[in-house]
């Protein structure tokens, strides 16, 4: 497993932007797939986006497509989530996750075996 630390959350008005970061430490490799999930109060954890560490292929939830961008910096072992045009319904705790395997176009949290502690994103109307 790897250790993941998220940062960059905060309070923003609707229409604003935030960039989340997820720093990975420990044993990582190009086979890893990284994901972002979120969980609002009283709701189940929800898939947001994923990226493969090796070839950088991305996959998004329909609810964030066109507004959020996931990227990675291999040299820094860091994954980012750029969130633009934020809406109140984006309010949640955002979690970074890592899987040691490469996979594409899947939104299942069960694929991941490492999780960060989460960072709060609050969007006011």
N, C-alpha and C positions, 0 to 999 in steps of 0.2 A: 504494500500500500504506500501511497504518497501522502504527504501532509499538504493541505490546501488552506490558504488564508485569503479571504475576500476583503476588499475595501472599496470605498467610493460611494457607498450609499448615503442617503440624506433626504432632506425635504426640498421639494421643488414644485413650482406651480405647473398646472396643466399647460402643455405645449413646450415645456422646457426640456432640458437634456441632462443626462448624467452618464458617466462612464464608470463601470465597475471593473475592478481588477481581481484576478485570482492568481496568486503566486504559489507555484508548486515546488515542493522540496522533497528530497528523497529519491528513490529509484524510479526515474522516468525514462521513457524511450519513445522512438518515433512511432511505435505501434499504438500509442495511447490515443484514446478518444476523450475529449473534454466536453462537459455539458454545463448549461445553466438551467436551473429550475427555480420555481418560486412557489411560495405558499402564503396565501392570505388567511386572515383569522377565520376559523370555522370551515375552511376549505381544504381539499386534498392538495398535495404537492403537484405542481403543474409543470410540464415541460416548456422550456422557452427556446433553447437553441443548442446546437452541438457542432463541434468542429473536430476533425481528425488532426492529430499532431503532425503526422507525416506529410500528407498531401494537401491539407488545409481545406478539405471539402466541408461544406456547411449545410445545415438543415435547420429550418425554423418552424415554430408553431405559426399557424395561420394568424393568430391574434397579434403577432408582433412583426410579421413579414412586412418589409418596406419601412419599418420604423427602427428596428434594432439591427445591429451588426455585431457578429461575433468574429473575433480575430485572435491570432496568437503571435507571440514573439518567442521563437525557439531559443534565442540566445539568452533571454531573461527568464525562460521557463514560466511565462506568464500568459494567461488568457484574459481577454478583455470582452466586455459587453457594452457597446456604445448604444445608448438608448435615447432616441430623439422623439419629439412630438409625444411626450408622455401624457398619459391619461389617468384619471383617478382610479380606474380599474386596474392599472399597473401596480398599485400599492400592494406590497407584499414583502416578505423576507426572501431575499434572493440567495440561492445556494449554488456554489460551484461543485462539480463532481468530476471524478476521473475513473476511467476504465482502462485496464492494461491491454485491451483488445481494440482492433480497428473495426468499426461498423458504420454503416451509413443509413440515413433516413429512418431512424428509429427514435421514439420518444419515451421509451420505457426506462424508469429510474432503476429497475432491477439490474440493468446492465452495468451499473457503476458500483465500485466497492470502496471508494474513498469520497468523503464529503467534507466541505468546509463548515464553519460554524454559522455562516449566514450573515448577510448585511441588510439592514432595513432600508427600503425605498418607500417614501411616502409622497404621493402626488396630490396636491390640494387643488380644488376646483375654483 
